[in-house]
Amino acid sequence: MAEKEPGKEPKDGELSETARQMRAAEPYIAAVWKLVGGAVVGVLGGYFLDKGLGTGPWGLLGLSLVGISAGFYGFLHEMARLGKRKR
């Protein structure tokens, strides 16, 4: 078996079935991480903003909505891009 060059991606024919499935699922996993990441960043940002400024739940509510909206936008944008790529 020939040694693979460092930093060189193997071709699909050289991958196991599991590796091929993981490679096919990667764009969808990335899209979900955009959705989750936006929500988490918004919630944490709002929590720490409220904690630092003592503004009650308003920073948490506001930044949660912003984070969820941004995550949802990123998710939909990624799904639209994937839909165009499959055609």
Steps between C-alpha positions, in 0.01 A plus 500: 500500500638837401554759771278806483663839473454719808227760458352327195133403514426142395266450206153359564603164354769467767260559791308244703120501485479668840742773392297561182180532703666739743631711213149514349346601835756773577316792331181419691685472830662838432157654432363367829803637686422845357149478641610373842802731517295812435255411775774415752698817430186712535393339827846515656557857382166611643562321828838661553372839386220483758738378766745783434247782460229370732231555237283203593380267230498756218852444370447125512170523317626746241828330419333157507262615229785653301712184536217265408410718201860513382539125545177431314606733218837324474330160500255597225777665298710183521205277406424720198864481394498122534176479303652697212814285507304173469320608180 
